[in-house]
Amino acid sequence: MSRFWSDTVKALQPYVPGEQPRISGLIKLNTNENPYPPSPAVHAAIAAANDTALRLYPDPQASALREGIARYYRVTPEQVFVGNGSDEVLGLAFVALLKHAAPLLFPDISYSFYPVYCGLYGISYRTVALTEDFRIAVADYRQPCGAIIFPNPNAPTGCLLPLADIEALLQAQPDVPVVIDEAYIDFGGASAVALIDRYPNLLVVQTLSKSRSLAGLRVGLALGHPQLIEALERVKNSFNSYVLDRPAQAGALAAFEDEAYFRQCRDAVIRSRECLSAGLQARGFSVLPSAANFVLVTHPLHDAVWLAARLRERAIVVRHLAQPRIKQYLRISIGTDGECTALLHALDAILNDKGANT
Ligand SMILES: *Cc1c(COP(=O)(O)O)cnc(C)c1O
């Protein structure tokens, strides 16, 4: 704290990202990155973009990328917004669409960045408790509010809400903006993009960080009615017009154009998820059913923080989230089959090491 800080900064409670430890040979299962590299076509496109044109500003509209995404989802480019990671897209959406006199609603267990944006922008919010089994009950969102946001699949639970439930919510709340954060939708759910033509209050946010192995490139997107997209553009152009650099625009477009590679990696992650879930259950963990590239797990006999510390000693990092209802849970990202096996072997060693218990 310094006397030079603005009152805004003094009051901030910033988001704490998962760590990126510099430990060699680390098995990194803490930030839901994809264990597979990006498509070779992405590397080629970025290499081609790394030429003398870097002298010039990038296209502020990212037209080629937005057109590519529009072709991919069979929508128009006017229904597509792109930003520097979906965290930025979400940040812009909080100002552009989610800030109203009535409170914003989101689940009590959800992406912990949402309350941070509310703090930054002075947005009033109310959390809605997940059910006992950690599900979103859309009926609980039928209450007066200014807007609604939640991830689907939810994070950090991994639980998927069927599209029919989202449509029921949109019908019940036609007069408030509804943002669905689909960071993990490719790993097992049906996207609400199918609904944007019918529901002008629906904004769907996605990222290339998880299912397209591009967390390091920072590209996110939003799909929705052109007027919602215009709202995002207006805020973006009041802050930074050039959010996506030339290599990012080129690489992201190439990622959407290599569908075969995308499916291959996604299917491998889904297979590993099922395998890891079974292996964890065989070792006494309860595993929430996940449609994402991570699982949220708890062991009835072992403290979650203690387990995470023992894994870390074995150079395996997983994420513990200090949220009240999930204090005894660990979120484990899906790695390669080799990484998942190494995790299970480490757990065998830890759980069989009696005496070293909690
Ligand atoms: C990972 C994640 C994001 C952010 O992704 P970036 O595009 O890398 O900024 C947004 N929402 C949820 C729920 C996430 O888990």
Ligand as a Chemical Component Dictionary entry (heavy atoms), coordinates in Angstrom:
data_LIG
# 
_chem_comp.id                   LIG 
_chem_comp.type                 NON-POLYMER 
_chem_comp.pdbx_formal_charge   0 
_chem_comp.three_letter_code    LIG 
# 
loop_
_chem_comp_atom.comp_id 
_chem_comp_atom.atom_id 
_chem_comp_atom.alt_atom_id 
_chem_comp_atom.type_symbol 
_chem_comp_atom.charge 
_chem_comp_atom.model_Cartn_x 
_chem_comp_atom.model_Cartn_y 
_chem_comp_atom.model_Cartn_z 
_chem_comp_atom.pdbx_ordinal 
LIG C1 C1 C 0 -9.459  -20.446 -18.518 1  
LIG C2 C2 C 0 -10.749 -19.710 -18.338 2  
LIG C3 C3 C 0 -10.970 -18.473 -18.922 3  
LIG C4 C4 C 0 -9.866  -17.617 -19.488 4  
LIG O1 O1 O 0 -9.242  -18.079 -20.556 5  
LIG P1 P1 P 0 -8.230  -17.156 -21.376 6  
LIG O2 O2 O 0 -8.846  -17.140 -22.728 7  
LIG O3 O3 O 0 -6.945  -17.885 -21.317 8  
LIG O4 O4 O 0 -8.168  -15.796 -20.769 9  
LIG C5 C5 C 0 -12.228 -17.904 -18.839 10 
LIG N1 N1 N 0 -13.221 -18.512 -18.172 11 
LIG C6 C6 C 0 -13.030 -19.680 -17.547 12 
LIG C7 C7 C 0 -14.159 -20.294 -16.811 13 
LIG C8 C8 C 0 -11.787 -20.304 -17.608 14 
LIG O5 O5 O 0 -11.583 -21.427 -16.933 15 
# 
loop_
_chem_comp_bond.comp_id 
_chem_comp_bond.atom_id_1 
_chem_comp_bond.atom_id_2 
_chem_comp_bond.value_order 
_chem_comp_bond.pdbx_ordinal 
LIG C1 C2 SING 1  
LIG C2 C3 SING 2  
LIG C2 C8 DOUB 3  
LIG C3 C4 SING 4  
LIG C3 C5 DOUB 5  
LIG C4 O1 SING 6  
LIG O1 P1 SING 7  
LIG P1 O2 DOUB 8  
LIG P1 O3 SING 9  
LIG P1 O4 SING 10 
LIG C5 N1 SING 11 
LIG N1 C6 DOUB 12 
LIG C6 C7 SING 13 
LIG C6 C8 SING 14 
LIG C8 O5 SING 15 
# 
